[in-house]
Amino acid sequence: MAKRIEVKGLDIYYDKFLAVQGVSMTIEPRSVTALIGPSGCGKSTFLRTLNRMHELVPKARVAGSVEMDGHDLYAPHVDPVAVRRHIGMVFQRPNPFPTMSIYDNVVAGVRLNNKKMKRSEMDALVERSLRAANLWDEVKDRLKRPGSGLSGGQQQRLCIARAVAVQPDVLLMDEPCSALDPISTQAIEDLMLELKKDYTIVIVTHNMQQAARVSDVTGFFNLRSIGEPGGLVEMDDTTKIFSTPSNQATEDYVSGRFG
């Protein structure tokens, strides 16, 4: 299920503006890769290129390559919607569909993909997905109530359940805890450690302690100055990035000298 992603020489544009330049990295399966760096250096932009959400912005484009287990995700014949089925995204703010029940939120992606399922199969999928998101015990008696009635942390776990219900290979998380309280944040972090047994996980976070706690590998993004493109400065085992990074800018960032 979990897949390896290879990025080679990736340049990311908004029309003529080069936002991110020359990113090459390998994202290993069944691991958590954290992307850190100051605001505006291209972390979230890069994350969105991995499942081709970047190109939903008018005139946005990329050069270079992104491959998943050897398959070019940007090849001319590849359907971006199919890419997003295999590479799910969890956003910064919990975004359950407000008019839908908890149950319907979980199966929304499956229904969108026109998968015909018996009711018993659908019920089993909902339970399995909510259990995967550590949410089943909290909501099993109110599956028909609106997802918007849950707490912020529960809503974010509902969005994770919705993402895993379509059985992706990769989960992207764009600052998934930035709008949450510390207890909910810990629940999401515990969940990431559990989910990496089955998924490749990439997380963008401004919380360096979070990166240190949950990730196996950390990539540091930076930009030289305003108006210049951002890029990957250094990527290594998380313990090394936070203890003995190779690059001075990385050391300055993780030690709190800027950012």
Protein Blocks (a to p, Z undefined) as FASTA:
>chain_A
ZZcdddehiacdehjbcfbghiacdddehiacddeddehilpmmmmmmmnopmmmpghia
cedjddeehiafkbfklcfklmmmmmccddfbdcddfkbcfklmmmmmmmmnopacdfkl
mmmmmmmmmmmnopmmmmmmmmmbcfklpcfklmmmmmmmmmmmnopabdcdehkllmpc
fklmmmmmmmmmmmmmmmccddddfblklmmmmpmbdcddddfbghiacddfbdcdfklm
mmmccbfklmmmmnopgZZ
